[in-house]
Amino acid sequence: MRRLTEKEYWDSYWNDFKLPVEHKKSSGNLYINEILDTLSRHIPSEKELRVLEIGGAPGQYLAYIAREFDCRVTSLDYSSTGCEATRHNFELLGLEAEVIEADLFGEEINRFTSYDVVYSLGFVEHFDDITDVVKRHLRFLKDDGVLIIGFPNFLGVNGWIMKRFDKQTLDRHNLKVMELSMWDIIERNLRLIPLFKGYIGGFEPKMFRMNRKNLINSAIRILLKVCRLFTDRWRLLRKINGRFLSGYVMLVYRKGG
């Protein structure tokens, strides 16, 4: 298993993260709304529901689920800085969550309990062996439980912009995972029952950070700001989805017996 990011990268990333943070549906948050809608449609409405987020720091999505479903939530992350940020975030939000500091690829994970829902967002694309990563998600999931996996889409237009703006960050992502056809093999090998697979969110101009500044990139940045005005005003543009344009990918499965 080759990691495309290291623990030190995430410790540094979460060290200066501004808290509290919690995702909520709002008129100015259309891209995030699509991710939250997918979660809401597929997380069961059951009492005593147990939900685990893998790579959960700092808990902004987990906080949404805790409020929306009034369930028991757990975050698993191997970054000590990220785990501390998650604990502090939930304290500031007045919510309860179990925070586990552990490596998904360590032997210690075998002692943890099973959950009704296991999900990760922006996690699996940082590894080269996707089947193995998904298999490790399933270790935590009850039979007939729900598995949700999401990650940004850097194919098509998004990949071209990222390559110009921030190739270093792009190189930390496994682009093959963003091809939906690749998941057909994973489903068969792991006996997963598809409930939803798709590109969502439409084109999202806000997802790009410019680390390489030059005249052409500055012009592209201006164009992106203009695009944002259109995508925020005419929301039907957010419904135009596909591998060449959409900002995010979501997959939802039921675990087979």
MIROGU-403240 format. One line per field, with one value per residue: residue in three letters; x, y, z of N, C-alpha, C in turn; residue number from 1. Coordinates in nm, 2 decimals. Atoms other than C-alpha are relative to their C-alpha. Layout:
N
resn = c(ALA:...);
n.u = c(X:...);
n.v = c(Y:...);
n.w = c(Z:...);
ca.u = c(X:...);
ca.v = c(Y:...);
ca.w = c(Z:...);
c.u = c(X:...);
c.v = c(Y:...);
c.w = c(Z:...);
resi = c(NUM:...);
This chain:
257
resn = c(MET:ARG:ARG:LEU:THR:GLU:LYS:GLU:TYR:TRP:ASP:SER:TYR:TRP:ASN:ASP:PHE:LYS:LEU:PRO:VAL:GLU:HIS:LYS:LYS:SER:SER:GLY:ASN:LEU:TYR:ILE:ASN:GLU:ILE:LEU:ASP:THR:LEU:SER:ARG:HIS:ILE:PRO:SER:GLU:LYS:GLU:LEU:ARG:VAL:LEU:GLU:ILE:GLY:GLY:ALA:PRO:GLY:GLN:TYR:LEU:ALA:TYR:ILE:ALA:ARG:GLU:PHE:ASP:CYS:ARG:VAL:THR:SER:LEU:ASP:TYR:SER:SER:THR:GLY:CYS:GLU:ALA:THR:ARG:HIS:ASN:PHE:GLU:LEU:LEU:GLY:LEU:GLU:ALA:GLU:VAL:ILE:GLU:ALA:ASP:LEU:PHE:GLY:GLU:GLU:ILE:ASN:ARG:PHE:THR:SER:TYR:ASP:VAL:VAL:TYR:SER:LEU:GLY:PHE:VAL:GLU:HIS:PHE:ASP:ASP:ILE:THR:ASP:VAL:VAL:LYS:ARG:HIS:LEU:ARG:PHE:LEU:LYS:ASP:ASP:GLY:VAL:LEU:ILE:ILE:GLY:PHE:PRO:ASN:PHE:LEU:GLY:VAL:ASN:GLY:TRP:ILE:MET:LYS:ARG:PHE:ASP:LYS:GLN:THR:LEU:ASP:ARG:HIS:ASN:LEU:LYS:VAL:MET:GLU:LEU:SER:MET:TRP:ASP:ILE:ILE:GLU:ARG:ASN:LEU:ARG:LEU:ILE:PRO:LEU:PHE:LYS:GLY:TYR:ILE:GLY:GLY:PHE:GLU:PRO:LYS:MET:PHE:ARG:MET:ASN:ARG:LYS:ASN:LEU:ILE:ASN:SER:ALA:ILE:ARG:ILE:LEU:LEU:LYS:VAL:CYS:ARG:LEU:PHE:THR:ASP:ARG:TRP:ARG:LEU:LEU:ARG:LYS:ILE:ASN:GLY:ARG:PHE:LEU:SER:GLY:TYR:VAL:MET:LEU:VAL:TYR:ARG:LYS:GLY:GLY);
n.u = c(0.08:-0.08:0.07:-0.04:-0.03:-0.06:0.06:-0.05:0.08:0.13:-0.02:-0.02:0.12:0.10:-0.05:0.05:0.14:0.08:0.11:0.07:0.04:0.11:0.07:0.15:0.06:0.03:0.01:-0.13:-0.09:0.07:-0.09:0.00:0.13:0.02:-0.06:0.09:0.13:-0.03:-0.01:0.13:0.08:-0.05:-0.02:0.13:0.06:0.03:-0.04:-0.13:-0.09:-0.14:-0.06:-0.14:-0.07:-0.14:-0.07:0.11:-0.04:0.03:0.14:0.10:0.11:0.04:0.08:0.13:0.07:0.04:0.12:0.11:0.05:0.00:-0.06:-0.14:-0.10:-0.14:-0.10:-0.13:-0.11:-0.13:-0.07:0.02:0.04:0.14:0.09:0.02:0.08:0.14:0.06:0.03:0.11:0.13:0.02:0.05:0.13:0.09:0.05:-0.08:-0.06:-0.12:-0.11:-0.10:-0.13:-0.05:-0.03:0.09:-0.08:-0.07:0.06:0.09:0.13:0.08:0.07:0.11:0.13:0.06:0.09:0.11:-0.04:-0.15:-0.02:-0.12:0.01:-0.13:-0.09:-0.05:-0.08:-0.14:-0.07:-0.01:0.07:0.13:0.08:-0.04:0.05:0.15:0.01:-0.03:0.12:0.10:-0.03:0.07:0.14:0.08:0.06:0.12:-0.02:-0.02:-0.13:0.01:-0.13:0.00:-0.13:0.01:-0.02:-0.10:-0.01:0.06:-0.03:-0.06:-0.14:-0.08:-0.02:-0.08:-0.14:-0.06:0.00:-0.05:-0.04:-0.05:0.11:0.05:-0.09:0.03:0.12:0.01:0.10:0.07:0.12:0.10:0.07:0.10:-0.01:-0.10:0.07:0.07:-0.09:-0.01:0.13:0.01:-0.10:0.03:0.14:0.07:0.13:0.01:0.12:-0.01:-0.13:0.01:-0.07:0.09:-0.04:-0.03:-0.13:-0.02:-0.12:-0.07:-0.09:-0.14:-0.09:-0.10:-0.14:-0.09:0.05:-0.06:0.11:0.11:0.08:0.08:0.12:0.09:0.06:0.11:0.10:0.06:0.08:0.12:0.08:0.07:0.12:0.10:0.04:0.07:0.12:0.08:-0.03:0.02:-0.13:-0.06:0.05:-0.07:-0.10:-0.08:-0.14:-0.08:0.04:0.05:-0.11:-0.01:0.05:0.06:0.03:0.07:0.02:0.04:-0.10:0.05:-0.03);
n.v = c(-0.12:-0.13:-0.12:-0.11:-0.10:0.06:-0.05:-0.14:-0.09:-0.03:-0.07:-0.15:-0.05:-0.02:-0.08:-0.14:0.00:-0.09:0.07:0.12:0.02:0.09:-0.02:-0.01:-0.04:-0.15:-0.05:-0.04:0.11:0.09:0.12:0.08:0.04:0.13:0.11:0.03:0.06:0.15:0.07:0.00:0.09:0.14:0.04:0.05:-0.07:0.10:-0.03:0.06:0.02:-0.02:-0.04:-0.02:-0.06:0.03:-0.13:-0.09:-0.14:-0.04:0.03:-0.09:0.08:0.08:-0.08:0.00:0.13:0.01:-0.08:0.04:0.14:0.02:0.13:0.01:-0.02:0.03:-0.04:0.08:-0.07:0.04:-0.12:-0.04:-0.14:0.00:0.05:-0.10:-0.10:0.06:0.00:-0.14:-0.05:0.04:-0.08:-0.14:0.01:0.05:0.13:0.11:0.09:0.08:-0.03:0.11:-0.02:0.13:0.02:0.10:0.11:0.06:0.12:-0.03:-0.03:0.12:0.01:-0.10:0.06:-0.01:-0.11:0.01:-0.07:-0.04:-0.08:-0.08:-0.10:-0.05:0.09:0.11:-0.04:-0.03:0.13:0.06:0.12:-0.04:0.12:0.03:-0.11:0.02:0.12:-0.04:-0.07:0.11:0.07:-0.07:-0.01:0.12:0.06:-0.08:-0.14:-0.09:-0.06:-0.12:-0.05:-0.12:-0.07:-0.10:0.05:-0.08:0.04:-0.11:-0.14:-0.02:0.04:-0.09:-0.12:0.03:0.02:-0.13:-0.08:0.07:0.13:0.08:0.06:0.10:0.12:0.07:0.07:0.11:-0.04:0.12:0.02:-0.10:0.07:0.08:0.13:0.08:0.05:0.12:0.11:0.00:0.05:0.15:0.07:-0.02:0.03:-0.12:-0.02:-0.14:-0.08:-0.12:-0.04:-0.11:-0.13:-0.09:-0.13:-0.09:-0.06:-0.08:-0.09:-0.03:0.11:-0.02:-0.09:-0.03:0.00:-0.04:-0.13:-0.06:-0.08:0.09:0.05:-0.11:-0.02:0.11:-0.03:-0.09:0.08:0.08:-0.09:-0.03:0.13:0.02:-0.09:0.07:0.12:-0.03:-0.06:0.09:0.12:0.11:0.04:0.10:0.14:0.05:0.08:0.09:0.01:-0.11:-0.13:-0.01:-0.02:0.10:0.13:0.07:0.14:0.06:0.14:0.08:0.11:0.13:0.10);
n.w = c(0.00:0.00:-0.04:0.08:-0.10:-0.13:-0.13:-0.02:0.08:-0.06:-0.13:0.04:0.06:-0.11:-0.11:0.01:0.05:-0.08:-0.06:0.04:0.13:0.01:0.13:0.00:0.13:0.01:0.14:0.05:-0.01:0.09:0.02:-0.12:-0.01:0.07:-0.08:-0.12:0.05:0.03:-0.13:-0.07:0.07:-0.01:-0.14:-0.05:-0.11:-0.10:-0.14:-0.05:0.12:-0.03:0.13:-0.01:0.11:0.01:0.04:-0.04:-0.05:-0.14:-0.04:0.05:0.06:-0.11:-0.08:0.07:-0.02:-0.15:-0.02:0.09:-0.03:-0.14:-0.02:-0.06:0.10:-0.03:0.10:0.00:0.07:-0.06:-0.03:-0.13:0.00:0.05:-0.10:-0.10:0.06:0.00:-0.14:-0.03:0.08:-0.05:-0.12:0.03:0.06:-0.10:0.05:-0.05:0.10:-0.03:0.09:-0.01:0.07:0.04:0.14:0.06:0.05:-0.11:-0.05:-0.11:0.04:-0.01:-0.13:-0.01:0.02:0.14:0.01:0.09:0.12:0.00:0.12:0.01:0.10:0.02:-0.07:0.08:0.12:-0.04:-0.01:0.14:0.01:-0.05:-0.05:-0.14:-0.09:-0.02:-0.08:-0.14:-0.04:-0.03:-0.12:-0.11:0.04:-0.02:0.12:0.05:-0.03:0.12:0.02:0.09:0.04:0.08:0.02:0.11:0.13:0.07:0.14:0.09:-0.02:-0.14:0.01:0.08:-0.08:-0.11:0.05:0.02:-0.13:-0.12:0.04:-0.11:-0.07:0.09:0.00:-0.12:0.02:0.10:0.10:0.05:-0.09:0.04:0.11:-0.06:0.05:-0.08:-0.12:0.04:-0.04:-0.14:-0.05:0.02:-0.09:-0.14:-0.01:-0.04:0.07:0.03:-0.02:0.07:0.05:0.09:-0.01:-0.05:-0.04:0.12:0.00:-0.12:0.02:-0.13:-0.04:0.05:-0.06:0.09:-0.06:0.10:0.04:0.13:0.07:0.05:-0.12:-0.06:0.09:-0.02:-0.12:0.02:0.06:-0.10:-0.08:0.08:0.00:-0.13:0.00:0.08:-0.06:-0.12:0.03:0.07:-0.07:0.09:0.05:-0.09:0.03:0.12:-0.06:0.08:-0.04:0.05:-0.06:-0.14:-0.10:-0.11:0.03:-0.12:0.02:-0.12:0.01:-0.12:-0.02:0.02:-0.10);
ca.u = c(0.00:0.15:0.02:0.01:0.02:0.20:0.10:0.32:0.13:-0.20:-0.06:0.06:-0.27:-0.49:-0.26:-0.38:-0.74:-0.99:-1.25:-1.54:-1.64:-1.97:-2.13:-2.49:-2.72:-2.75:-2.82:-2.46:-2.32:-2.46:-2.16:-2.16:-2.54:-2.52:-2.29:-2.51:-2.82:-2.65:-2.57:-2.92:-3.08:-2.88:-2.82:-3.10:-3.34:-3.31:-3.28:-2.94:-2.77:-2.39:-2.19:-1.82:-1.62:-1.28:-1.03:-1.28:-1.08:-1.20:-1.56:-1.75:-1.96:-1.98:-2.13:-2.40:-2.49:-2.49:-2.75:-2.95:-2.99:-2.94:-2.71:-2.38:-2.09:-1.72:-1.42:-1.12:-0.80:-0.43:-0.33:-0.28:-0.32:-0.64:-0.79:-0.72:-0.88:-1.19:-1.23:-1.20:-1.44:-1.71:-1.66:-1.71:-2.02:-2.17:-2.19:-2.07:-1.84:-1.60:-1.26:-1.02:-0.66:-0.55:-0.41:-0.66:-0.37:-0.26:-0.34:-0.52:-0.82:-0.93:-1.05:-1.30:-1.68:-1.91:-2.12:-2.44:-2.29:-1.92:-1.82:-1.52:-1.50:-1.18:-0.99:-0.96:-0.81:-0.49:-0.39:-0.28:-0.46:-0.83:-0.97:-0.76:-0.87:-1.24:-1.19:-1.06:-1.37:-1.58:-1.41:-1.60:-1.94:-2.21:-2.36:-2.63:-2.48:-2.43:-2.10:-2.06:-1.75:-1.69:-1.40:-1.33:-1.33:-1.01:-1.08:-1.17:-1.18:-1.10:-0.79:-0.67:-0.72:-0.56:-0.25:-0.20:-0.29:-0.16:0.01:0.17:-0.17:-0.30:-0.01:-0.14:-0.45:-0.51:-0.70:-0.80:-1.04:-1.24:-1.34:-1.67:-1.61:-1.32:-1.57:-1.75:-1.45:-1.43:-1.80:-1.78:-1.46:-1.60:-1.97:-2.10:-2.46:-2.47:-2.73:-2.60:-2.30:-2.25:-2.08:-2.25:-2.24:-2.19:-1.89:-1.75:-1.52:-1.44:-1.25:-0.93:-0.64:-0.38:-0.02:0.14:0.09:0.14:-0.06:-0.25:-0.35:-0.46:-0.69:-0.83:-0.89:-1.10:-1.29:-1.36:-1.50:-1.74:-1.84:-1.92:-2.17:-2.35:-2.34:-2.46:-2.74:-2.87:-2.88:-2.99:-2.62:-2.54:-2.74:-2.52:-2.30:-2.03:-1.67:-1.55:-1.72:-1.86:-1.66:-1.74:-1.80:-2.03:-2.07:-2.32:-2.33:-2.49:-2.26:-2.34:-2.34);
ca.v = c(0.00:0.34:0.65:0.96:1.18:1.13:1.19:1.50:1.66:1.62:1.72:2.05:2.08:2.06:2.26:2.60:2.50:2.76:2.62:2.57:2.43:2.26:2.20:2.31:2.35:2.71:2.91:3.02:2.67:2.49:2.25:2.13:2.11:1.83:1.63:1.67:1.58:1.25:1.17:1.26:1.04:0.73:0.73:0.52:0.69:0.45:0.48:0.42:0.45:0.43:0.62:0.62:0.86:0.74:1.03:1.23:1.54:1.80:1.67:1.92:1.65:1.44:1.73:1.76:1.39:1.41:1.69:1.56:1.20:1.24:0.94:0.82:0.94:0.84:0.99:0.77:0.95:0.88:1.25:1.34:1.71:1.63:1.43:1.70:1.95:1.72:1.69:2.07:2.13:1.92:2.09:2.43:2.30:2.15:1.80:1.46:1.24:0.96:1.04:0.75:0.81:0.51:0.41:0.24:0.02:-0.07:-0.40:-0.21:-0.14:-0.50:-0.44:-0.17:-0.23:-0.25:0.04:0.09:0.34:0.39:0.67:0.87:1.19:1.30:0.99:0.70:0.90:0.95:0.58:0.37:0.04:0.14:-0.21:-0.26:0.08:0.00:-0.35:-0.18:0.04:-0.28:-0.42:-0.16:-0.21:-0.45:-0.69:-0.50:-0.17:0.13:0.24:0.59:0.71:1.06:1.25:1.54:1.49:1.61:1.47:1.69:2.06:2.04:1.84:2.08:2.38:2.20:2.11:2.47:2.61:2.35:2.05:1.95:1.90:1.72:1.47:1.37:1.22:0.89:1.01:0.65:0.64:0.92:0.69:0.54:0.24:0.13:0.08:-0.20:-0.43:-0.33:-0.39:-0.75:-0.83:-0.70:-0.80:-0.45:-0.37:-0.03:0.22:0.53:0.62:0.95:1.28:1.56:1.93:2.06:2.28:2.44:2.74:2.77:2.44:2.58:2.74:2.92:2.83:2.91:3.28:3.41:3.62:3.32:3.18:3.52:3.55:3.20:3.31:3.60:3.37:3.14:3.43:3.51:3.14:3.14:3.43:3.22:2.89:3.05:3.24:2.98:2.67:2.45:2.46:2.26:1.97:1.94:1.66:1.43:1.33:1.63:1.90:1.80:1.88:1.57:1.20:1.00:0.63:0.45:0.08:-0.18:-0.44:-0.79:-1.09);
ca.w = c(0.00:-0.10:0.06:-0.16:0.16:0.49:0.85:0.87:0.59:0.77:1.11:0.94:0.75:1.07:1.29:1.16:1.08:1.20:1.44:1.50:1.17:1.08:0.74:0.70:0.41:0.30:-0.01:-0.04:-0.01:-0.31:-0.37:-0.01:-0.02:-0.28:-0.06:0.24:0.04:-0.07:0.29:0.41:0.14:0.22:0.60:0.76:0.99:1.28:1.66:1.82:1.48:1.50:1.23:1.17:0.96:0.84:0.80:1.01:1.12:1.20:1.20:0.99:0.81:1.12:1.31:1.04:1.08:1.46:1.44:1.15:1.27:1.64:1.64:1.79:1.59:1.58:1.40:1.31:1.21:1.24:1.27:1.63:1.55:1.35:1.63:1.88:1.64:1.61:1.99:2.03:1.74:1.89:2.23:2.07:1.88:2.20:2.04:2.15:1.95:2.00:1.85:1.78:1.70:1.50:1.16:0.93:0.82:1.17:1.35:1.64:1.43:1.46:1.81:1.73:1.71:1.40:1.28:1.09:0.85:0.76:0.53:0.42:0.22:0.06:0.18:-0.06:-0.34:-0.14:-0.18:-0.48:-0.39:-0.37:-0.33:-0.01:0.13:0.07:0.22:0.54:0.55:0.55:0.85:1.06:0.88:0.99:0.74:0.54:0.66:0.44:0.30:0.16:-0.02:-0.16:-0.31:-0.54:-0.91:-1.09:-1.43:-1.73:-1.68:-1.30:-1.37:-1.63:-1.39:-1.10:-1.31:-1.39:-1.04:-0.80:-0.95:-0.62:-0.46:-0.77:-0.75:-0.40:-0.56:-0.74:-1.05:-1.15:-0.85:-1.02:-1.31:-1.21:-1.44:-1.22:-0.93:-1.12:-1.04:-0.68:-0.63:-0.77:-0.57:-0.24:-0.30:-0.26:-0.36:-0.54:-0.42:-0.58:-0.80:-0.96:-1.02:-0.83:-0.75:-1.11:-1.18:-0.86:-0.92:-0.54:-0.53:-0.68:-0.50:-0.71:-0.60:-0.93:-1.01:-1.37:-1.62:-1.77:-1.43:-1.31:-1.62:-1.55:-1.19:-1.31:-1.54:-1.25:-1.05:-1.34:-1.36:-0.99:-1.04:-1.30:-1.11:-0.79:-0.96:-1.20:-0.99:-1.27:-1.38:-1.07:-1.21:-1.52:-1.41:-1.56:-1.53:-1.73:-1.52:-1.18:-0.87:-0.66:-0.68:-0.44:-0.41:-0.18:-0.12:0.10:0.24:0.11:0.33);
c.u = c(0.09:-0.10:0.05:0.02:0.05:-0.06:0.05:-0.07:-0.13:0.01:0.02:-0.13:-0.10:0.05:-0.05:-0.15:-0.09:-0.12:-0.09:-0.04:-0.11:-0.07:-0.15:-0.05:-0.04:0.00:0.13:0.10:-0.05:0.08:-0.01:-0.15:-0.03:0.06:-0.08:-0.13:0.02:0.01:-0.14:-0.09:0.03:0.03:-0.14:-0.05:-0.04:0.05:0.13:0.10:0.15:0.07:0.14:0.05:0.15:0.07:-0.09:0.04:-0.04:-0.14:-0.11:-0.12:-0.06:-0.10:-0.14:-0.08:-0.05:-0.13:-0.12:-0.07:0.00:0.05:0.14:0.10:0.14:0.08:0.12:0.10:0.13:0.08:-0.03:-0.05:-0.15:-0.10:-0.02:-0.09:-0.15:-0.06:-0.03:-0.12:-0.13:-0.03:-0.06:-0.14:-0.10:-0.05:0.09:0.05:0.11:0.11:0.11:0.12:0.06:0.02:-0.09:0.08:0.08:-0.08:-0.10:-0.14:-0.09:-0.08:-0.12:-0.14:-0.05:-0.10:-0.10:0.03:0.15:0.01:0.14:-0.02:0.14:0.11:0.06:0.09:0.15:0.08:0.00:-0.09:-0.14:-0.08:0.04:-0.06:-0.15:-0.02:0.02:-0.12:-0.10:0.02:-0.08:-0.15:-0.07:-0.05:-0.13:0.01:0.02:0.14:-0.01:0.14:-0.01:0.14:-0.01:0.03:0.10:0.03:-0.05:0.05:0.07:0.14:0.09:0.03:0.10:0.15:0.06:0.01:0.08:0.03:0.05:-0.12:-0.07:0.07:-0.03:-0.13:0.01:-0.12:-0.08:-0.13:-0.12:-0.08:-0.10:0.00:0.09:-0.07:-0.08:0.08:0.00:-0.13:-0.01:0.10:-0.04:-0.15:-0.08:-0.12:-0.01:-0.14:0.00:0.15:-0.01:0.09:-0.11:0.05:0.02:0.14:0.01:0.13:0.08:0.10:0.14:0.07:0.12:0.14:0.10:-0.06:0.07:-0.12:-0.11:-0.09:-0.08:-0.13:-0.10:-0.07:-0.12:-0.12:-0.08:-0.10:-0.13:-0.09:-0.07:-0.13:-0.11:-0.05:-0.08:-0.14:-0.10:0.04:-0.02:0.14:0.07:-0.05:0.06:0.12:0.07:0.14:0.08:-0.03:-0.03:0.12:0.01:-0.06:-0.06:-0.04:-0.07:-0.03:-0.06:0.09:-0.07:0.04:0.11);
c.v = c(0.13:0.11:0.12:0.13:-0.07:0.07:0.14:0.10:0.03:0.07:0.15:0.06:0.04:0.10:0.14:0.01:0.08:-0.08:0.10:0.00:-0.11:0.03:0.00:0.03:0.15:0.04:0.04:-0.12:-0.12:-0.13:-0.09:-0.05:-0.14:-0.12:-0.04:-0.06:-0.15:-0.07:-0.01:-0.11:-0.15:-0.05:-0.04:0.09:-0.10:0.05:-0.07:-0.03:0.04:0.03:0.03:0.07:-0.03:0.12:0.11:0.14:0.10:-0.02:0.08:-0.08:-0.08:0.08:0.02:-0.12:-0.01:0.08:-0.05:-0.13:-0.03:-0.14:0.01:0.01:-0.02:0.05:-0.09:0.08:-0.03:0.13:0.04:0.14:0.00:-0.05:0.10:0.12:-0.05:0.01:0.15:0.06:-0.04:0.06:0.13:-0.01:-0.05:-0.14:-0.11:-0.09:-0.08:0.02:-0.11:0.04:-0.13:0.00:-0.11:-0.13:-0.07:-0.12:0.04:0.02:-0.12:-0.01:0.09:-0.07:0.02:0.12:-0.02:0.07:0.03:0.08:0.07:0.10:0.07:-0.09:-0.10:0.04:0.03:-0.13:-0.06:-0.13:0.02:-0.12:-0.03:0.11:-0.02:-0.12:0.04:0.08:-0.11:-0.07:0.06:-0.01:-0.13:-0.05:0.08:0.14:0.08:0.06:0.12:0.05:0.12:0.05:0.10:-0.06:0.10:-0.05:0.12:0.14:0.03:-0.04:0.09:0.13:-0.03:-0.02:0.13:0.08:-0.06:-0.14:-0.09:-0.06:-0.11:-0.13:-0.08:-0.08:-0.10:0.03:-0.12:-0.02:0.08:-0.05:-0.09:-0.15:-0.09:-0.06:-0.13:-0.12:-0.01:-0.05:-0.16:-0.07:0.00:-0.03:0.12:0.02:0.15:0.06:0.13:0.01:0.11:0.12:0.10:0.14:0.10:0.06:0.09:0.08:0.02:-0.11:0.02:0.10:0.02:0.01:0.05:0.13:0.05:0.07:-0.09:-0.05:0.11:0.03:-0.12:0.02:0.10:-0.07:-0.09:0.08:0.03:-0.13:-0.02:0.09:-0.08:-0.13:0.02:0.06:-0.10:-0.14:-0.12:-0.05:-0.10:-0.14:-0.05:-0.07:-0.10:0.00:0.12:0.13:0.00:0.00:-0.11:-0.13:-0.06:-0.14:-0.06:-0.15:-0.06:-0.12:-0.14:-0.10:-0.10);
c.w = c(0.00:0.03:-0.09:0.09:0.12:0.12:0.03:-0.08:0.06:0.13:-0.03:-0.05:0.11:0.10:0.00:-0.04:0.10:0.05:0.08:-0.15:-0.01:-0.13:0.02:-0.13:0.00:-0.15:-0.06:0.00:-0.09:-0.02:0.12:0.02:-0.07:0.07:0.11:-0.04:-0.03:0.13:0.06:-0.07:0.03:0.14:0.05:0.11:0.11:0.14:0.03:-0.12:0.04:-0.14:0.02:-0.12:0.00:-0.06:0.04:0.04:-0.11:0.04:-0.05:-0.06:0.11:0.09:-0.06:0.03:0.14:0.02:-0.08:0.04:0.15:0.04:0.07:-0.11:0.05:-0.12:0.02:-0.09:0.06:0.03:0.14:0.01:-0.05:0.10:0.11:-0.05:0.00:0.14:0.04:-0.08:0.06:0.14:-0.03:-0.06:0.10:-0.04:0.06:-0.11:0.06:-0.10:0.03:-0.08:-0.04:-0.15:-0.06:-0.04:0.11:0.06:0.11:-0.05:0.01:0.12:0.01:-0.04:-0.15:0.00:-0.11:-0.13:0.02:-0.13:0.01:-0.12:-0.02:0.06:-0.09:-0.11:0.03:0.01:-0.14:-0.01:0.06:0.06:0.15:0.09:0.03:0.09:0.15:0.05:0.05:0.12:0.12:-0.02:0.03:-0.13:-0.03:0.04:-0.12:0.00:-0.09:-0.02:-0.09:-0.02:-0.12:-0.13:-0.07:-0.14:-0.08:0.03:0.14:0.00:-0.07:0.09:0.12:-0.04:-0.02:0.14:0.11:-0.03:0.12:0.08:-0.09:0.00:0.13:-0.02:-0.11:-0.09:-0.05:0.08:-0.05:-0.12:0.06:-0.05:0.08:0.12:-0.03:0.05:0.15:0.06:-0.01:0.10:0.15:0.03:0.06:-0.09:-0.03:0.03:-0.07:-0.05:-0.10:0.03:0.04:0.02:-0.12:0.01:0.12:-0.01:0.13:0.04:-0.03:0.08:-0.09:0.07:-0.10:-0.07:-0.13:-0.07:-0.04:0.12:0.06:-0.09:0.02:0.14:-0.01:-0.07:0.09:0.09:-0.08:0.00:0.13:0.01:-0.07:0.07:0.13:-0.03:-0.07:0.05:-0.08:-0.06:0.09:-0.03:-0.13:0.05:-0.09:0.04:-0.05:0.07:0.15:0.10:0.10:-0.05:0.13:-0.04:0.13:-0.03:0.12:0.00:-0.02:0.11:-0.04);
resi = c(1:2:3:4:5:6:7:8:9:10:11:12:13:14:15:16:17:18:19:20:21:22:23:24:25:26:27:28:29:30:31:32:33:34:35:36:37:38:39:40:41:42:43:44:45:46:47:48:49:50:51:52:53:54:55:56:57:58:59:60:61:62:63:64:65:66:67:68:69:70:71:72:73:74:75:76:77:78:79:80:81:82:83:84:85:86:87:88:89:90:91:92:93:94:95:96:97:98:99:100:101:102:103:104:105:106:107:108:109:110:111:112:113:114:115:116:117:118:119:120:121:122:123:124:125:126:127:128:129:130:131:132:133:134:135:136:137:138:139:140:141:142:143:144:145:146:147:148:149:150:151:152:153:154:155:156:157:158:159:160:161:162:163:164:165:166:167:168:169:170:171:172:173:174:175:176:177:178:179:180:181:182:183:184:185:186:187:188:189:190:191:192:193:194:195:196:197:198:199:200:201:202:203:204:205:206:207:208:209:210:211:212:213:214:215:216:217:218:219:220:221:222:223:224:225:226:227:228:229:230:231:232:233:234:235:236:237:238:239:240:241:242:243:244:245:246:247:248:249:250:251:252:253:254:255:256:257);
